[in-house]
Each structure stands twice: as C-alpha cells, then as structure tokens.
Amino acid sequence: MPTYRTVISSKGQVVIPAELREQLGLEKGTPATWTEEKGRLVLTPITARRLRDIRGFLKPKPGEPSMFEEHFADRERERERERRRE
C-alpha cells in the first residue's frame, strides 16, 4: 500500500492526492466525514457506493420489520405504558 504525504494549509485544508481521488471516485463537492481512531484521522467520503452500502446494512431481512416500523411500534408501546399510568 503506497504512502502519500500532504501538508495542512494555514486554513486547515488538506489536499487528497490525485491518484487516491481517482481511485476512490472523489469529485469536487463530495461530502465526507472525519473521525479519530486511536490517534489517527480517518476521512470517509460519502459517495454513492458508500450510501448503497449503508442502505444495504439498514435494510431489514425478509420477515423482519423495518427500522421505521420498529420505531412506530416502540412509540405505540410507550403510549400504552403512559395510558396505564393514568
């Protein structure tokens, strides 16, 4: 795995090397998140491929309720508990 060096500008900006931008399909305006993991900065671009991966992770298995349906079921259980307290 090649190592790339870059410099942080006076404005806190970092240039992603062209080879990495091309390899990862990063274009101007691509949103990204920064996280810190064990003293390292990790940049995660929010690309169409990443969004598909996230959606696939959240997609319920056959026969399971969606997160949306589960949320409404939780709210209904909360309402029922509140009604019993009255």
Residue frames as qw, qx, qy, qz and C-alpha x, y, z in Angstrom:
[[0.000, 0.890, 0.455, 0.000, 0.00, 0.00, 0.00],
 [0.437, 0.449, -0.036, 0.779, 1.61, 3.29, -1.06],
 [0.321, -0.631, -0.398, 0.584, 2.09, 6.13, 1.41],
 [0.240, 0.728, 0.281, 0.578, 1.07, 9.66, 0.42],
 [0.360, -0.346, -0.329, 0.801, 2.33, 12.84, 2.07],
 [0.042, 0.771, 0.395, 0.497, 0.37, 16.04, 2.24],
 [0.253, 0.024, -0.358, 0.898, 0.60, 19.34, 4.13],
 [0.094, -0.761, -0.619, 0.171, -2.11, 21.02, 6.17],
 [0.256, 0.582, 0.153, 0.757, -2.57, 24.60, 4.92],
 [0.071, 0.079, -0.406, 0.908, -2.85, 27.69, 7.12],
 [0.559, -0.134, -0.079, -0.814, -6.62, 27.39, 6.66],
 [0.583, -0.150, 0.724, -0.337, -6.62, 23.76, 7.86],
 [0.809, 0.436, -0.081, -0.385, -7.13, 22.39, 4.35],
 [0.540, -0.317, 0.753, 0.203, -5.69, 19.09, 3.16],
 [0.545, 0.475, -0.441, -0.531, -5.19, 18.06, -0.48],
 [0.859, -0.018, 0.504, -0.088, -6.13, 14.46, -1.28],
 [0.224, -0.397, 0.691, 0.561, -3.61, 13.15, -3.82],
 [0.551, 0.354, -0.317, -0.686, -4.97, 12.87, -7.38],
 [0.350, 0.156, -0.912, -0.146, -4.28, 9.13, -7.55],
 [0.034, 0.211, 0.862, -0.460, -6.44, 8.50, -4.48],
 [0.415, 0.386, 0.186, -0.803, -9.20, 10.83, -5.70],
 [0.522, 0.313, -0.575, -0.546, -9.32, 8.94, -8.99],
 [0.249, 0.064, -0.963, 0.081, -9.13, 5.52, -7.36],
 [0.046, 0.323, 0.786, -0.525, -11.99, 6.34, -4.97],
 [0.076, 0.594, 0.649, 0.469, -14.11, 8.31, -7.45],
 [0.224, -0.677, -0.372, 0.594, -13.91, 11.51, -5.43],
 [0.295, 0.583, 0.359, 0.667, -15.04, 14.64, -7.21],
 [0.030, 0.193, -0.203, 0.959, -15.35, 18.28, -6.25],
 [0.540, -0.278, -0.008, -0.794, -18.16, 18.66, -3.74],
 [0.699, -0.140, -0.701, -0.031, -18.06, 15.04, -2.46],
 [0.518, -0.704, 0.194, -0.445, -19.15, 15.20, 1.20],
 [0.660, 0.165, -0.672, 0.293, -17.03, 13.36, 3.75],
 [0.643, -0.742, -0.029, -0.187, -16.75, 12.76, 7.47],
 [0.324, 0.547, -0.647, 0.421, -13.67, 12.85, 9.69],
 [0.830, -0.525, -0.109, -0.151, -13.29, 10.53, 12.66],
 [0.007, -0.699, 0.671, -0.246, -10.47, 9.89, 15.08],
 [0.975, -0.128, -0.149, -0.104, -9.41, 6.29, 15.67],
 [0.862, -0.336, 0.022, 0.379, -6.55, 5.59, 18.06],
 [0.335, -0.667, 0.198, 0.635, -4.79, 8.87, 17.29],
 [0.284, 0.041, 0.654, 0.700, -5.33, 8.65, 13.52],
 [0.417, 0.428, 0.098, -0.796, -7.63, 10.83, 11.43],
 [0.351, 0.203, 0.876, 0.262, -9.89, 8.82, 9.15],
 [0.329, 0.337, -0.143, -0.871, -11.59, 10.52, 6.22],
 [0.366, 0.275, 0.888, 0.044, -14.66, 8.70, 4.91],
 [0.182, 0.088, -0.366, -0.909, -16.14, 10.07, 1.69],
 [0.520, 0.356, 0.618, -0.470, -19.92, 9.87, 1.36],
 [0.146, 0.252, -0.674, -0.679, -20.08, 8.50, -2.19],
 [0.756, 0.043, -0.226, -0.613, -22.95, 6.79, -3.98],
 [0.663, 0.119, -0.737, 0.058, -21.22, 3.46, -3.31],
 [0.114, 0.087, -0.714, 0.686, -20.97, 4.25, 0.43],
 [0.517, -0.004, 0.185, -0.836, -24.65, 5.23, 0.54],
 [0.785, 0.071, -0.486, -0.378, -25.60, 1.92, -1.14],
 [0.483, 0.112, -0.794, 0.353, -23.54, 0.05, 1.45],
 [0.146, -0.052, 0.546, -0.824, -25.23, 1.91, 4.29],
 [0.674, 0.030, -0.077, -0.734, -28.69, 1.30, 2.86],
 [0.731, 0.100, -0.662, -0.130, -27.91, -2.38, 2.45],
 [0.257, 0.103, -0.770, 0.574, -26.80, -2.53, 6.08],
 [0.312, 0.043, 0.417, -0.853, -30.04, -0.93, 7.27],
 [0.618, 0.026, -0.475, -0.626, -32.31, -2.97, 5.00],
 [0.672, -0.258, 0.547, -0.428, -34.33, -5.47, 7.05],
 [0.062, -0.141, 0.965, 0.212, -34.05, -9.17, 6.36],
 [0.461, -0.221, -0.619, -0.596, -37.13, -10.88, 4.88],
 [0.586, -0.493, -0.641, -0.051, -39.87, -11.07, 7.51],
 [0.426, -0.344, -0.396, 0.737, -38.23, -8.53, 9.83],
 [0.069, 0.927, 0.353, -0.108, -39.77, -5.10, 10.46],
 [0.466, 0.607, -0.041, 0.642, -38.05, -2.05, 9.01],
 [0.339, -0.094, -0.425, 0.834, -36.42, 0.47, 11.36],
 [0.267, -0.220, -0.139, -0.928, -39.33, 2.78, 10.52],
 [0.691, -0.349, -0.506, -0.379, -41.90, 0.16, 11.52],
 [0.644, -0.218, -0.583, 0.445, -39.97, -0.70, 14.69],
 [0.114, 0.098, -0.237, 0.960, -39.85, 2.96, 15.67],
 [0.494, -0.290, -0.218, -0.790, -43.64, 3.24, 15.39],
 [0.759, -0.294, -0.579, -0.045, -44.10, 0.03, 17.37],
 [0.467, -0.079, -0.501, 0.725, -41.85, 1.44, 20.13],
 [0.147, -0.179, 0.070, -0.970, -43.87, 4.66, 20.22],
 [0.659, -0.325, -0.419, -0.534, -47.10, 2.68, 20.49],
 [0.701, -0.240, -0.603, 0.295, -45.68, 0.68, 23.42],
 [0.234, 0.029, -0.344, 0.909, -44.69, 3.95, 25.13],
 [0.394, -0.266, -0.154, -0.866, -48.19, 5.37, 24.65],
 [0.740, -0.312, -0.558, -0.211, -49.70, 2.19, 26.10],
 [0.558, -0.157, -0.559, 0.594, -47.46, 2.43, 29.21],
 [0.009, -0.115, 0.158, -0.981, -48.45, 6.09, 29.64],
 [0.569, -0.314, -0.371, -0.663, -52.17, 5.18, 29.39],
 [0.721, -0.285, -0.621, 0.114, -51.75, 2.53, 32.13],
 [0.364, -0.035, -0.444, 0.818, -50.15, 5.07, 34.49],
 [0.222, -0.284, -0.085, -0.929, -53.14, 7.41, 34.26]]
